[in-house]
Amino acid sequence: MSDRVEWPAGRDRDAALIIRTDFGDEPAWAAVKAALLTTWGEDDDVEPYVHIVDDPKWAGITPAEALSEASPHSESGNVAYLADHTSMRDTPVTLLALSLLTREQCEDDEEFAAYGGAFRVAPYGIHEMNANLMIANLDFGDFADAAKGDPDGVFRGFAG
């Protein structure tokens, strides 16, 4: 692990892990957090279940660096969501869903292609994704495939 950051400890591994990596625009961050903390579900009555890391030590961390930091912590969950430069600049808000699976943890390239990688996800989609991953109803590859079907490459949720 680098001296720069420390992987989030003491969190409920079932909570969606949101890591802020862009610290250049506080009003944009407030909008991202508001989107993340909005209730969701069929009747918009489900509270978001997130763990937000808002520490400037994570400023500028790339997906590869985040994956490198996560790899010694395989118990930390399957996915981290990065609130990166794109999250702070684009409308509507999206975050980068990053599989914490490394190539070394897979039997072959095919398994890594199915369960590894990254794609953009809308805040509503994060909640749906996290709930399904938590109960092993779907896996990362299912959501990545759904994102590939979106014209912008974003997983926006299966409903509606």
C-alpha positions as CSV (number, residue, x, y, z in Angstrom):
1,M,0.0,0.0,0.0
2,S,1.2,3.5,-0.8
3,D,2.0,6.1,1.9
4,R,-0.5,8.4,0.1
5,V,-3.8,6.7,0.9
6,E,-5.2,4.1,3.2
7,W,-7.9,1.7,2.1
8,P,-11.1,2.5,4.0
9,A,-11.3,0.3,7.1
10,G,-14.1,-0.3,9.5
11,R,-17.0,0.1,7.1
12,D,-19.8,-2.3,6.4
13,R,-18.7,-4.1,3.3
14,D,-22.3,-4.3,2.1
15,A,-22.5,-0.5,1.8
16,A,-21.6,0.9,-1.6
17,L,-18.1,2.3,-1.4
18,I,-17.9,5.8,-2.9
19,I,-14.5,7.4,-3.2
20,R,-14.1,11.0,-4.1
21,T,-11.0,11.6,-6.3
22,D,-11.7,15.1,-7.6
23,F,-11.6,18.0,-5.2
24,G,-11.8,21.0,-7.5
25,D,-15.4,22.0,-7.3
26,E,-17.3,21.9,-3.9
27,P,-20.7,22.8,-5.4
28,A,-20.4,19.9,-7.9
29,W,-19.4,17.5,-5.1
30,A,-22.5,18.7,-3.2
31,A,-24.6,17.8,-6.3
32,V,-23.0,14.4,-6.6
33,K,-23.6,13.6,-2.9
34,A,-27.2,14.8,-3.2
35,A,-27.7,12.5,-6.1
36,L,-26.1,9.6,-4.1
37,L,-28.2,10.2,-1.0
38,T,-31.6,10.3,-2.9
39,T,-34.0,7.6,-1.9
40,W,-34.6,5.0,-4.6
41,G,-36.6,1.9,-5.4
42,E,-40.0,1.3,-7.1
43,D,-41.7,3.8,-4.9
44,D,-38.6,5.9,-4.1
45,D,-38.8,4.6,-0.5
46,V,-35.4,2.8,-0.1
47,E,-32.7,4.6,1.7
48,P,-29.3,4.7,0.0
49,Y,-26.7,2.4,1.7
50,V,-23.4,4.1,1.0
51,H,-20.0,4.7,2.6
52,I,-18.5,7.9,1.3
53,V,-14.7,8.5,1.5
54,D,-14.2,12.3,1.2
55,D,-10.5,12.6,2.0
56,P,-8.2,14.8,-0.1
57,K,-5.5,12.1,0.1
58,W,-7.5,10.4,-2.6
59,A,-7.3,13.4,-5.0
60,G,-6.3,12.4,-8.5
61,I,-6.1,8.7,-7.8
62,T,-6.6,6.8,-11.1
63,P,-8.7,3.6,-11.4
64,A,-5.5,1.6,-11.7
65,E,-4.1,3.1,-8.5
66,A,-7.4,2.5,-6.6
67,L,-7.4,-1.1,-7.8
68,S,-3.8,-1.4,-6.6
69,E,-4.7,0.0,-3.2
70,A,-7.7,-2.4,-3.0
71,S,-6.0,-5.6,-4.0
72,P,-4.5,-6.4,-0.6
73,H,-8.0,-6.0,0.9
74,S,-10.0,-8.7,-1.0
75,E,-12.5,-8.7,1.9
76,S,-13.3,-5.1,1.0
77,G,-16.1,-6.0,-1.4
78,N,-16.4,-6.3,-5.2
79,V,-16.8,-2.7,-6.4
80,A,-15.7,0.8,-5.6
81,Y,-17.4,3.8,-7.2
82,L,-15.1,6.7,-8.0
83,A,-16.5,10.3,-7.9
84,D,-13.9,11.5,-10.4
85,H,-13.4,14.5,-12.7
86,T,-16.1,13.3,-15.0
87,S,-18.5,12.9,-12.1
88,M,-18.0,16.6,-11.2
89,R,-18.2,18.0,-14.7
90,D,-20.9,16.0,-16.6
91,T,-24.7,16.3,-16.3
92,P,-26.4,14.1,-15.5
93,V,-24.0,12.8,-12.8
94,T,-22.3,9.5,-13.2
95,L,-19.6,7.8,-11.2
96,L,-17.0,5.2,-12.3
97,A,-17.9,1.7,-11.2
98,L,-14.6,-0.1,-10.7
99,S,-14.4,-3.9,-10.2
100,L,-11.9,-4.6,-7.5
101,L,-11.1,-8.0,-9.1
102,T,-7.6,-8.2,-10.5
103,R,-6.4,-10.3,-13.4
104,E,-4.3,-12.3,-10.9
105,Q,-7.5,-13.3,-9.0
106,C,-9.0,-14.8,-12.2
107,E,-8.3,-18.2,-13.8
108,D,-8.1,-16.7,-17.3
109,D,-8.6,-13.6,-19.4
110,E,-12.1,-14.6,-20.2
111,E,-13.1,-14.6,-16.5
112,F,-11.4,-11.2,-16.0
113,A,-13.2,-9.8,-19.1
114,A,-16.5,-10.9,-17.6
115,Y,-16.0,-9.8,-14.0
116,G,-13.3,-7.0,-14.2
117,G,-13.0,-3.6,-15.6
118,A,-15.0,-0.4,-15.2
119,F,-17.9,1.6,-16.6
120,R,-19.9,4.7,-15.8
121,V,-23.0,4.4,-13.6
122,A,-25.8,6.8,-12.6
123,P,-26.4,7.3,-8.8
124,Y,-29.7,5.4,-9.0
125,G,-27.9,2.6,-10.8
126,I,-25.3,2.4,-8.0
127,H,-28.0,1.5,-5.5
128,E,-29.6,-1.1,-7.7
129,M,-26.3,-2.5,-8.5
130,N,-25.1,-2.7,-4.9
131,A,-28.3,-4.3,-3.7
132,N,-28.0,-7.0,-6.4
133,L,-24.3,-7.6,-5.9
134,M,-24.9,-7.8,-2.1
135,I,-27.3,-10.8,-2.5
136,A,-25.4,-12.3,-5.4
137,N,-28.4,-11.9,-7.7
138,L,-26.3,-10.5,-10.5
139,D,-22.5,-9.9,-10.9
140,F,-20.4,-7.1,-12.2
141,G,-20.4,-8.4,-15.7
142,D,-24.2,-8.2,-15.9
143,F,-24.1,-4.5,-15.1
144,A,-21.2,-3.9,-17.5
145,D,-23.2,-5.5,-20.3
146,A,-26.2,-3.3,-19.5
147,A,-24.0,-0.2,-19.6
148,K,-22.6,-1.4,-23.0
149,G,-26.3,-1.3,-24.2
150,D,-26.7,2.3,-23.3
151,P,-25.9,4.9,-26.0
152,D,-23.6,6.7,-23.5
153,G,-22.1,3.6,-22.0
154,V,-23.8,4.3,-18.6
155,F,-25.7,1.9,-16.4
156,R,-28.8,3.8,-15.4
157,G,-30.7,0.9,-13.7
158,F,-32.9,-1.8,-15.0
159,A,-36.2,-0.2,-14.0
160,G,-37.9,2.4,-16.2
